[in-house]
Amino acid sequence: MQFDLESVRSQFPALSIADNGVRRIYFDNPAGTQVAATVADAVSDCLLKKNANIGGYFASSIDAGQVVESARVAMADFLNAPSPDEIVFGQNMTTITLHLSRSIGRMFNRGDEIILSQMDHDANVWPWVLMARDLGLNVKWLPFNKESFEFDLDVVDELLTDKTRLLCVGGASNLTGTINDVATICAKARDAGAITYIDAVQSAPHVATDVQQIGCDFLVCSAYKFFGPHQGILWGRRELLERLEPYKVRPAPEEIPGRFETGTQSHEGIAGVAAIVDYFAWIGDTMAQDYAGRWSQFSGRRQALHAAMDFLFDYERSLAERLIDGLMQISGVTVQGITAADAMLRRVPTVAFTHDSVAAAAIAESLARQNIFVWSGHNYAVEVAKVLGIYETGGAVRVGPVHYNSREEVDELLTVLASIVAA
């Protein structure tokens, strides 16, 4: 079946909003997507009918517990986790990482080494730099090629030593859009005896995620990047979650995953996570049947989810190609990421660009006046922006189409952009 954009857009009430008669065009998606109506319904239902702490004997508490457990199962399906018990909920990826870094750091000794990536969002950089500072660890940096916008994986071999204890890398860059070969990187780290921590915040909304195939030890993402509520999710390998010492209050659970879920969680946010997973399954069941064969090792919702992600990736790739082709036709524009037609499989549709005479913030502001929403700046990709030489000059304009965007919206952005930079 072909992609039914009209049916998809009908699931997202925000897409019908107009301001003074001008429709909104959401290309700010890498920072946070709009939510499906089913997500809002699930959040509302939880708040209005299941609003209680978990662990009690009464109906609302039992219902709240079922909300959390069903969401763990849903995210285990989404990530192909071996067990729902390995799914940990938290406020967002950054908060989860800062919290868990304290437990992970207790496994290391002064003089040990960690490897961080120069392509990552600061949420997968600075928590580990702070940990290294506090514990006397040595930080090594995995660089990326400024021409190809990709890692040279041979450099990973050069960085790994018998002192390496941790390697942190993103599934995809939130600025350049590059999809990284995290499975190969994790295999190299595993052979060296190092733990791997994958930031999938930017890859999970676009790429089918299989933690068992990746072979990582931890993978973390945020549901508001893939059409859900403001909610963070961590998958951790069971043996490591059980081995780590949690930072928690004494009455909190001793068992996983509760031992890492500090305080009362946002049950309504967790309810919304389950709802957005079911939305993807709906895509898989109604539009992506031809892709199911790629995931014949799965069945049921797990198969539908992964088929849906492959299906949506192909549509989003068409948007990215259209956007990049158009940007490259505008004088003065430089795309800060992969542009080759034969390399589109190695990037998500997040596209950053600079102009040689118009500042990124000025472009973003001018687009906003036309109700076209984009971000500008370094977008928390501090190391990336520094490597590209744009950190001190205002960063880049970031345009992030997703599967609810249309080709016509891409064309409108390009037309307006051309007039802005020509003015």
FENHU-V179286 format. One record per helix or strand of 3 or more residues. SS is the DSSP state (h for helix, s for strand). FROM is the first residue (numbers start at 1). TO is the last residue. If there is no record, write none. Layout:
BEGIN
ss=(SS	SS)
from=(FROM	FROM)
to=(TO	TO)
END
This chain:
BEGIN
ss=(h	h	h	h	h	h	s	h	s	h	h	s	h	s	h	s	h	s	h	s	h	h	h	h	h	s	h	s	h	s	h	s	h)
from=(5	13	29	37	59	84	87	93	113	122	126	138	153	164	182	195	211	218	223	232	238	258	267	289	300	333	341	350	360	375	382	396	407)
to=(9	16	31	49	79	86	90	105	117	124	135	142	159	170	191	199	214	222	225	236	243	260	286	295	327	335	346	355	369	377	388	400	422)
END
